Amino acid sequence: MDLKTKRVLVTGASSGIGEATARQFASVGAFVILLSEQKEALKSVSESIISAGGGAIPVTADLSKRDIVEGLISNIEQLHGPIDILVNNAGVGLGATILETKEKDLRFLFEVNLFSLISLSTQALASMSARKCGHIINVSSGAARMGLPGVSAYSATKGAVHTFTQSMRIEARAHHVHVSEVLPISVRTQFFDNLKGQKYRPGGLVITTDTVARSIVHCAANPGRIAEVLPFAPVHLAFILETLVPGLFSRITGRSYSKRLQSEVKSA
């Protein structure tokens, strides 16, 4: 599908995957609506896209506030026209073990990572259903398919996004609306620096924001053909291992986690 003239709303667009995705969409001719609570950073990204010849407009909104999220899609469409593609990318993390996790932090993560995504997706689906066209792309995480130690709360929110997206994909088909999910592994961004709680450093391979952004744009250009996108394909093997022999997978992951903890203690 030609993405030229398509209106694309990207949440969490002031940095990281969201920024890279907005730039990728703009580079192929789409008009990008950038959403984030980071007003100045958002303005800078928008101006950069426009100076490069693209079309963009910033929208400042705090997705942790329910009263702001409610009716947000309708408000944006009244000002800028119908949204053709929604990319739910905004998210926050928490570096903490289960015993260290505070309930207020857990609720905050679910508010931003899950409840705002469900609300925006539902609002978009209602609008797209009336037009019998549209595409919703939810960015979750590899942690949605296999919970990771040290980020249990984050993994839980992304696991919920994964199953919600699966359900929505089936229901949306009746309305001629496409729903896809992108499951990146650890990405080289400021995300890990901005985690609440203890600092978490991913082990193993770390991919770039541009890699994920290209996967998202490719997914958008092929609506109905791509249900799930893994920007790093070999992670399929880890998913298969966890499904077939979860006990073995847990032992392997546990050893890696223990080594990381020992390394952190020595370097402290």
N, C-alpha and C positions, 0 to 999 in steps of 0.2 A: 504494500500500500504506500502511495506517495504521501509523505508527511507534510508536504508544503501546504501552508495556510491552516494546518490543524492547530487548534488551541490546546495547549498542554499545561496542566497545573502540576507543579512539582513541589511537594512539601519538603521542608528541611533543606531549602535550596541555597542557603547562605554560605555553605562550605561542604567539603567532602563529596560523597556520592551525589548528593542533591545538586550541588553546583556543577559538577562534571556532567551530570545528566542534562541539566538545563542548557549548558553550552553545546552539548552534542545535538540536542533537539533543534536549537537555534541554527546550528551549522547546516542542517538539512532543510531549513526553510520554515520550521514550525514557529508559531508565536507562543512564547513561554510566559506563563504566569508564575512568578517565583514567590513562594510563601515561607516565612520563617519569623521567629520573634526577634531575630538579630537585625534590627532596622538598618544600621549603618553598613554592615557587611552585605546585606541584601541589596541595598542601594548601589554599592560598589559593583557587585556582580551584574546587576541589571544594566548599569551604565557601560560596563565593559562589553556586554553582549551587543548593546545598541551601537557602540562605537565600532564594533567589528562588522556592522551591517545587518545584525539580527534584530528580531522583534522581541521585546521583553517588557514586563511591568512588575514592580515589586508589590507584594501585599504583606503587611506586617500582622501577625496573629500569634498568640500564645496558645498552643494546642493543649496545654494542661488545664485551661479554663473552659469548663463545659458551656458556659453561657456565650463564649466567643465561638466555639466550634458549632453550636447549634445554628443552623441557617446560613452557615458560612458559604456553602456552594451556591445557594440561591443569590446571596448578596454579590458574590464574585461574578456570577453569570449575568446579573442585572447590569453590572457596570461594564463587563468586558465580552459578553456574548457566551454562547453555550460551550461547555468544556467537552472536547472530543476524547481526551486522554487524561486520566488522573493517575499520577504516580505518587503513591503513599510511601514516602521515604523517611519522613521525620522519625527520630527515635532517640532515646537516651539509654545509658547503660548504668550498671551498678557493680562495682568490684567488691564483692563481699561473699563470705561463705554463708550457708543457710543459717548457722547459729549467730552470725554477725548481722544478718539482715534485719533492719528495723521496719516495722509495719508501715510507717509513714513513707519510707522510701519505696517500699514494695507497691503501695497504692499509687504513688507518683509515676512509677514506671508503667503500671498498667493503664493509667489515665492517658499518658502520652503515646505509648507504643501500641496499645490495643484499643481502648475505648474511643480515642479520637479517630483512629483509623476506621473503626467500624462505623462511626457516625458519618465521616466524610464519604466512605464507600456507599453507605445507604442513601445518603443525600444524592450522590452522583448517580447511583443506579436508578433512583426515581426519575431524575431528569433525563438520563439517557434512555430509559425505557419508553418514555413518552415520544422520543424521537426514533426509537428502534435502532439505535446505533451507539457506539461508544466502547471504550476500553479502560478497564481499571487494572492497574499494575501495582501490586503490593510488594514492597521490598521487606523481606523478613531476614533470615540468616540461616547458615548451615546449622546453627544452634537450635533451630526450630525442629530439626529432625533428629538431633542427638544432643541432649543436655550436657553442658560442660561444667566442670567444677570451678568454683570461684566466681561464677556469673550465673548462679541458679535462677535468680529472679529475672534476669534478662532473658535467659533461655526459656523460662516459663511464658513470658509475654510473646516471644516469637513463635513458640509452639502453638499458642492460642491463635496467633495471626495465621499460621499455616493451616490449621483445621477450619478456621472461619473462611479463609480464601477458597478452600476446597468446596465447602458448602455453597458459598456464593457463586462460584463458577457454574455449578450445576443449575442453580435457580435462575441465574442471569441469562442462561442460554434461551430460555423461553421468551425473553424480552429482546433477543438479538444483541445482547451486550456481552462483550468478551471480558474475562477475568483471568489474569495471569499472576504468577508469583516468581520473584527473583530471590534466590538463596545464596548470597555471597558468603565466602569464608572470610577470615580476617582481612581487613582492608587497610591500606596504609593511609590513615587520615588522623585528624586531631581527636577522633572519637575516643580513643583509649586514654588520651590525656585529660579529656573532659568528663571521665567517669566519676560518678559519685562514689564515695567510699574509698577503699584501697585502690591503688593503681594496679591495673591488670595488663599484663603483656602477653599477647598471643604467642603460642609456640608454633614452630613449623613455618609453612609457606604463608606469605602475606602478599595479596594482590593489590593492584592499583585501582584508584577511583575510575580512571578512564576505561579499564577493563570491564568494570561493572556497568558503567554508563553505556558503553557500546552494546552490551548484552541487553540492557533495558530498551534502547532505541531499536535494536534489531527485533526485539519482541513486539514492540509497538508497530513496527512496519509489517508484521506478519500476524495480524489478529486472527484468533481462532485456531491457529496452527501450533502455538506454543503455550502449553499450560504452565510448565515450570521451567525456570532457567537456572542453570548452575554455571556461573561465570568461570569456575574452575572445574571442568568436567571430571577429573580423576576423583573428586570427592564422592562421586557415585559409589566407588568401592567401599568407602567408609560407611555409607548409608547401608549398603548391602551387608557388610560385616556386622553392623549393629543390629540389623533385623534378624539375621540368621543365627548369630551367636552373641547375644547381648552380654552374657557373662564374660566371655573372652574380651569383648570390646571394652567393658568396664575395667577389667584388670589391666589392659594395655594403657588405657587412658589414665587409670589410677597411678600406674608406675611413672608415667610422664609427669603427672601433677606432683607426685611426691618429690621427684628429682628437681622440679622447678622450685618447690618450697625450700628444699635444702640449699639450692643455689642462692635463693634470696636471703636466707639466714646467714650464709657465709659472706655475702656481699654487704650485709647490713652493718 
